[in-house]
C-alpha cells in the first residue's frame, strides 16, 4: 500500500466513529425475494438494538409499478406503513436505512424525512448510471435524509473511468457516505486498499460492502476499517445474495467498542439464522469461489446452486472458463 | 506495518519460489484419527501431482509406543512401508513431508534420507520445547532432509519470550524453513505481519500455517505470501482440525503461476472431499469463531461440535467467557 493508516487495529477496534450497518433483511432478502416469515424483521430489529448496531437496512424502496404481482415480499418496497408496523416510532438508538436502486425507484415513494422513520437513504448505482443516481441523492438530501452512494461492480470498471466518476462525486455535497462495494466478491485487500485511496480523494466518509465468494468479506471489511473506512456493512450469519456478506457476529467479536454486544446476536443467529440456513442456500461454496476468482457476477453460480447439480464444481468451472 | 513488501500481489502470484504444502492427510486426519478410507491417500497424492502442488504432507511420525492400540490410522505414524505402498518411489515432481511432534517422536523412526521417499521433516514445537525440538531438527538434517520448524500456539507467547526463542533459532543452520503457525485461528493480518517481521530476523525462509476460526485462513495466507512468506500450507476443502485450514483450491485459484492447475483439485474436492464433509464436521462454525476471538485452543469447541448441542452458540459463549 502506498499509504497506510498510522492507527493500529488495537486503536481502530475502539473507534467510536466506526458504524455497523446490518443489511440482513435487504441483502439477505435477495435469497428469498424478501419473503421472510412473520417475526423475522422484528427479530433482526430487536437484535440490532440489543447488539448496539448503528444502522439497520430495512429493505429496498423499489417501484411497485416495475415489480407487479406478489412475487416479492414487503421489504422489496419498504413502505412507511410496513416499517412502522414493525418498529413504531423507532424510539431507539438504532438508525434505519433503505436502499434505492437507480432506475428502479419512484422518488414519490421516498417521503420527506419528517414523515418517515428512515434516517438514511442508500442509493445503489452502476458507474454509467451516476447522473441518474445523483437525482435520487439530491432528492433524498433535500427531503432531509442522510445519503449514501453505493457504487456497484467496481471491480469491472477501468481505472480512468472510475477516477472520472469519483471526480464527479467529489463536488456533490449531498453525499454523506461513499461506499466501496465488492459486488462479485472478487477483490482482496490490496485492491480494497487501492480503491480506498482513490475514494478518499472525494473527501467523503467511506463505507464498505463486501461479499464472501473467496471467504474474504470479513477480512476485507476489517482491512477497510483499519485503513479509515467508517461504515461497515454486515449481515447476520452472513446472509446475502450468493456467497453472502461479512457476518455481523464476526465483526462484532473483533471490535472492542463496548457499545456492541455479541450475545444477543449469537442468540438470534442460533435460534433464527441457523435454522433458516438449513432451508435457504447462502454463503461460501465452490461455485461462488469460481465466479469470484473470475471477477464475474454470481448469477451463474446462483442458478447452479438452485439446480439439481449444485455441487458439480468441475462442470461449472469448465462452463465459466470456456472460451 | 513497519515494513511492507515493495512487490505487489500481481507480481507475487507469479513468484516461482512460492510453494504450496498440502496438509490434507496430516491436519485433516486430526478430524478422524487418520482413519481414512482406502484410496483417500492416493487420491490426495494424485491430485497434488496433477495440480502442481509442491509438497504433500503424508502424516505424523508419531512414536507407536506412545500411541498403542488401533485407535489411530496409519498416517499417525507414516511408516516408510505405508508411504511406499501408496507412492512407490514417488517418481514425480511432488515432494513429500511428514510432521514430527516434539516429545512424541522416536528418532529411530526417521530413516536416513537415502532410504526414504520423504524429502522434508517438519518439526512441530511449543516455545518451551525448543531445545528438544532442535534435537529432532539436527538429527533430521544430519540424515539428509530438508527441515522445517513449526512454532505452535504463538498467539499465546509473550513478545519478549518469542524474541528470545527466535534469537536462538537464528543460529541454527539446520533449519531451512521457519513457520508462522496460527494454531488457534485467532490472528488477523496486522498480527501476522508483525510475526513475519520478527521471524524474518532469523534469516530463514518463512512458511505459514493458518486456521480458519475467523474465516481468515486464506486471507492471512495470501497476506503472508504478499509479504515475503514462501511456504504456504493448505488442505483440500480446508479439511483440518476444528475450523480447518486455508483451502488448497482457494489459494491455487488466486496464484497465477502456470505450474498450478485448479481443475484436478476441484475434481477431488467435488468427488471426495465434499461427500466426506457430509460425514465429518470440519470448517468454520460459530463455536470455532468464539474460541478464535478468545485466543483459546479449539478443544472446547471441538467437544461441543461432537456433542448433541453442537449449535448451542449462546451456551458455549457463556461457558467460554465465564469468569
Interface residues (C-beta under 8 A of the other chain):
Chain A: X1 X4 X8 X9 X188 X189 X190 X212 X214 X215 X216 X217 X218 X219 X220 X222 X223 X226 X247 X249 X250 X253 X254 X262 X263 X266 X267 X269 X270 X274 X286 X289 X290 X293 X311 X312 X313 X314 X317 X318
Chain B: X1 X4 X8 X9 X188 X189 X190 X212 X214 X215 X216 X217 X218 X219 X220 X222 X223 X226 X247 X249 X250 X253 X254 X262 X263 X266 X267 X269 X270 X274 X286 X289 X290 X293 X311 X312 X313 X314 X317 X318
